[in-house]
Amino acid sequence: MKIGIVCFPTYGGSGAVAGELARGLALRGHEIHIISYALPFRLKSFTKNVFFHEVDTQNYPPFPSPPYVLSLASRIIEICMEYSLDVLHLHYAIPHTTSAFLARCVMGKRSPALITTLHGTDITLVGSHPSYYPITKFSIEESDGITSVSSYLKKTTEEVFGIRKPIEVIHNFIDTGRFSPGMSREIRQLLCGSAGKVLIHISNFRPVKRLADVVQVFARVAAEVDAKLLLVGDGEERPAIHRMVGDMGIRDRVLFLGKQDNVEELIATADLMLFPSENESFGLAALEALSCGVPVVGSTAGGLVEVVEHGLCGYLHPVGDVESMARSCLSLLGDSAKMEAFREKARERALSHFDERIIIPHYENFYRSVINGL
C-alpha cells in the first residue's frame, strides 16, 4: 500500500509510535510518506521506502499566527495527488484530521481513506475544551476509520463526544529488539557511580506527569537504600522540580538528563521506573521499561492498567498515593528473587502483548478493511 502518515514530530508517545509505525510498515514493503513540519525524532536515520514531506508555513500580516491547518491541508492535497495514496493515517484528531477533511473536500473521489488514531490529549485535554469540542467531534466522525491506543481512551472518546462509529483498539507497540534487557555497567557507573540502586522517570515534564510525586517517592526510597534518580526529559515543571530537589536535600542524588534520543540505554541501567501520572491514555515509557525488563511503579491512571500487570511486572496505586508507591519500590529493591521474577515477567509481557510484530499487522489489516469498506 501507499500510506501517508501525518503526525507531530516531537518527543512523546504519538510521535514515537508514528515514527516506529512508518519504519515498521516500510520494512514490510509499503511505501510510506511522512507529512509533518519536521522529521519525527524516531526517524533520524535513512529508512528505505520512507519519504518525508515538510509542511511549510508562511506568516502573513492579517494572521495572528501561521495558518498551519491550511498549510497542512494544501500539503496533503499535493502529496495525495502526486503519489496516489491509498491511506492517510492521521495521528491526533486536531489539527490533523481537520486538515485532512479540508483536503478531501478539494480532492473529492480521489481522496485516500482517512484513518484517525486517537492518542490522548486530543480527547482528554485539547479536544474536549469548549473552544475545540465541535470541530474535534466533527473530525473524528468524518474519519473512515478510527483507532485508539487503549480501551480506556476508546471508552472516554465515546462518553465525551458521543461517538457512535466503531473505534478499533490498537495498542501502542515497541521494538523489543531495541528496547531489551542488557544493562551497560559503563553507563551506570558513569551516571550513578557506586549507587546501589537506580530509579528512572521519563516524560515531557508536564503537570499531568506529577513530577513532585516522583521526587517524593524517591526521597522515601533514598532514606532507606543507597539510590539515585534519573530524570529524563524536559518541560514546564523542570524549574519547580529542580528547586524541590534542592529544598529536600537530595540534589546530589538526582540527575536531570534533559531530552535524550536513545532512552533505551538509560532505561536498561535502571532497577525501577517511576510513573505516577495523573492520567495516561497508554503510557509508552512504561512499556519501554517493561521491554527492558525494568518493573514499573506508578498510578492506576487511565490506560496504564492495560500495560502494567499489578503484582506481576510492577505495582500500580491510586494517583497521589506516594506512600504506597514507595513501599512497593522498597519491597522490590529489598528482595532480589522477587525483583528477578518481576523483571522476567515485564519482558515477557512486552514480547507477548506489545511487540511490533504483533501490532503492525493489526494496523495493516485495519487499513485493508477500511479501504475495502469504502
C-alpha angles and dihedrals in degrees: 000000000000105000130186118203120198114192148139109267096210133106112285142083099288094048091047094048094045091051094046091046090053091050094046095048091047091053087054090058103264123133109240127197117191114204114191143113090261139011111276111257093240092058102060094126126063116272122188114244093018118113125184123213116188121217109224118204125200129207115229122183095237092055120080088211137004109290096238095169091059094042090051092048091052092048091049091053091050095049096042093051096043097048101027094232119206096201136022109201111199119198106204122018094236128078095354102055090040090056091045091053090053089049091050090054088059098041097043113179091001090068118113122233111286115223120181124200115200112213105177123266090057084068108024100040120009101023095048093051111109090240092061105022099099095047092044092052091046093048093050093048092049091057117105090217133016129199132178129199094231143018088243091059092046091054092046092050092050092048098043099041103023091234112182099179113099116269117206115214109222111169123221114263143209140220095238090190092061096038100050139133116272115115116216103223089192092059092043091050092046093051104033108020112200096345110144098217134024127205124187139197125188124188147114090268095242120151091254089066091062097220090177088063090051090055094044092051091048093048090056091048093046090053088063105033138026102261146146131209124221114204110195120188138033140239147119096317096056099091092050092047091048089055092045092054090051094047091052092052096239099107092119091056099051124073120199103206100173123210114346131186100201098050092154090076091054096044092052090057092058132090095205140010120220115214111165098155125168089225136358127183088198117331108232094182089056090053090049088055093050090050089054089051093253116138118228127226112192148110135309089244119152116294095001089092088062090058106038120051106217112235094010110062099002145339128265123194135176115289110277096016094128093159093061092043091053092049090051091051092050093047090057098039091050097050115060095186092051091046092052091050091051091048092053092047091049092055092044092053093052091050097045100042112020109029114132089236087066101039104040093059086052088059091046092053091047092052091052094047091052093046092049091048095056 
